[in-house]
């Protein structure tokens, strides 16, 4: 073998973001809740979009918001009813 080359630097791409913490909810009216969440660590890249799943039971949650905001209003709810939500 001959002499070694000059060194080069290699940088790996960003990883997937960490999971979001549980969202927080604020009752705005008997039929409307404001759901908000925090930006999770991005592991090398900014987090650009979020998805909020919402439902009357844990097994029935469906996407109710998708976009860049850190909060959204969920409207058309039944008064005095429990709901579940999570954010990705």
Secondary structure, DSSP 8 states (H G I E B T S, - for coil): -----------------------EEEEEETTEEEEE------TTS----EEEEEESSGGG-EEEEEES-SEEEEES--TT---EEEE-
